């Protein structure tokens, strides 16, 4: 039950959102940039949860794609913050604490990359299933009539002298 795809996707989305919120610990110079990233990641996580937990999975791939794009932006912002830490603050503290801080940043970045890879595999699988099932945009948006009759009407037989019967009533 815990290995269900729905639970796994919810857990991945919430963990990445938690890592986005941890960026409040970065220096004040980066907070303006990171606040935008946190808002984007929060919006993407809410959209991902909606796309996963809704009943009809027709647009689930689009929600996954939005989450993947915004998480890629978050992923590269983590790289930027770690390189900024190396260039500005690495030697401002003791070497061991600086090294552990940098290691924690790189582990968080690697975790986000791993989660992105898992969600990308699900996105590819979902788009393949949609393509096979014929749920692409061209067929998903076709409006079907309210009712359809599958029965064909009986063939019309024109009256001829062979099949015409006349009865005289007196």
C-alpha positions in Angstrom: 0.0 0.0 0.0 2.9 2.4 0.7 4.4 1.6 -2.6 1.3 2.8 -4.5 2.2 5.4 -7.2 -0.3 7.9 -5.8 1.3 7.9 -2.3 4.8 7.9 -3.8 4.0 11.0 -5.9 2.4 12.8 -2.9 5.4 12.0 -0.8 7.9 13.2 -3.5 5.9 16.5 -4.0 5.8 17.2 -0.2 9.5 16.3 0.3 10.6 18.7 -2.5 8.3 21.4 -1.1 9.9 20.9 2.3 13.4 21.2 0.7 12.2 24.4 -0.9 11.1 25.8 2.5 14.5 24.9 4.0 16.0 27.5 1.7 14.9 30.1 4.3 18.2 29.3 6.0 20.3 30.7 3.2 21.9 34.2 3.6 19.8 37.3 3.3 21.3 38.3 0.0 19.6 35.4 -1.7 16.2 35.7 0.0 14.6 37.8 -2.7 15.5 35.3 -5.4 14.6 32.3 -3.2 11.2 33.7 -2.2 10.2 33.6 -5.9 11.4 30.0 -6.2 9.6 29.0 -3.0 6.3 30.5 -4.3 6.8 28.7 -7.7 7.5 25.4 -6.0 4.6 25.8 -3.6 2.2 26.5 -6.5 3.6 23.5 -8.5 3.2 21.2 -5.5 -0.4 22.2 -5.0 -1.0 21.7 -8.7 0.7 18.3 -8.5 -1.4 17.2 -5.6 -4.5 18.3 -7.4 -3.5 16.5 -10.5 -2.7 13.3 -8.6 -5.6 13.2 -6.3 -8.4 14.2 -8.7 -10.7 11.5 -10.0 -10.2 11.8 -13.7 -6.6 11.4 -14.8 -7.0 12.9 -18.2 -4.7 16.0 -17.6 -2.4 14.3 -15.0 0.5 14.5 -17.5 0.2 18.3 -17.8 0.3 18.7 -14.0 3.4 16.5 -13.8 5.0 18.5 -16.6 4.3 21.8 -14.7 5.8 20.3 -11.5 8.8 19.0 -13.4 9.6 22.4 -15.0 9.2 24.3 -11.8 11.3 21.7 -9.9 14.0 22.0 -12.6 14.1 25.8 -11.8 14.4 25.0 -8.1 17.1 22.4 -8.8 19.2 24.9 -10.7 18.6 27.5 -8.0 20.0 25.0 -5.4 23.1 24.7 -7.6 23.4 28.5 -7.8 23.1 28.8 -4.0 25.7 26.2 -3.4 28.2 27.8 -5.8 27.4 31.2 -4.2 28.2 29.6 -0.8 31.5 28.4 -2.1 32.5 31.7 -3.6 31.3 34.0 -0.7 30.8 32.2 2.6 32.9 29.0 2.5 35.9 30.4 4.3 34.0 32.6 6.7 33.4 29.8 9.1 35.4 26.8 10.4 36.4 24.5 7.7 34.5 21.4 9.0 31.2 23.3 9.5 31.6 24.9 6.1 32.2 21.5 4.5 29.2 19.9 6.2 27.0 22.8 5.1 28.1 22.4 1.5 27.7 18.6 1.7 24.1 19.1 3.0 23.4 21.5 0.1 24.7 19.0 -2.4 22.8 16.1 -0.8 19.6 18.1 -1.0 20.3 19.0 -4.6 21.0 15.3 -5.4 17.7 14.3 -3.7 15.7 16.8 -5.8 17.4 15.5 -8.9 16.6 11.9 -8.0 12.9 12.8 -7.3 12.8 14.6 -10.6 14.0 11.5 -12.4 11.4 9.3 -10.7 8.6 11.8 -11.6 10.0 12.1 -15.2 9.8 8.3 -15.6 6.1 8.4 -14.5 5.5 11.3 -16.9 7.0 9.3 -19.8 4.9 6.2 -18.8 1.8 8.3 -18.6 2.3 9.9 -22.0 3.0 6.6 -23.6 -0.2 5.1 -22.0 -2.2 8.1 -23.3 -0.7 7.8 -26.8 -1.6 4.1 -26.9 -5.0 4.6 -25.5 -5.7 7.4 -28.0 -6.3 10.1 -25.4 -4.2 12.6 -27.2 -5.4 16.2 -27.6 -7.0 15.4 -31.0 -9.3 12.7 -29.6 -9.7 13.9 -26.0 -11.5 17.1 -27.0 -13.9 15.6 -29.5 -17.5 16.1 -28.5 -19.5 13.0 -28.8 -23.3 13.1 -29.5 -25.6 12.7 -26.6 -26.8 9.3 -27.8 -25.7 6.9 -30.4 -27.6 4.2 -32.1 -25.5 1.2 -33.0 -28.4 -0.7 -34.7 -28.7 -0.4 -38.4 -32.2 0.0 -39.7 -33.6 -2.9 -41.7 -33.0 -2.6 -45.4 -35.7 -1.0 -47.4 -37.3 -3.4 -49.9 -39.2 -1.7 -52.7 -42.5 -3.3 -53.4 -42.4 -5.4 -56.5 -44.9 -7.9 -58.0 -43.1 -10.7 -56.2 -43.3 -9.4 -52.7 -46.6 -7.5 -53.0 -49.6 -9.2 -51.6 -53.1 -8.0 -52.2 -56.0 -9.1 -50.3 -59.6 -8.4 -51.1 -62.1 -8.2 -48.3 -65.7 -8.6 -49.0 
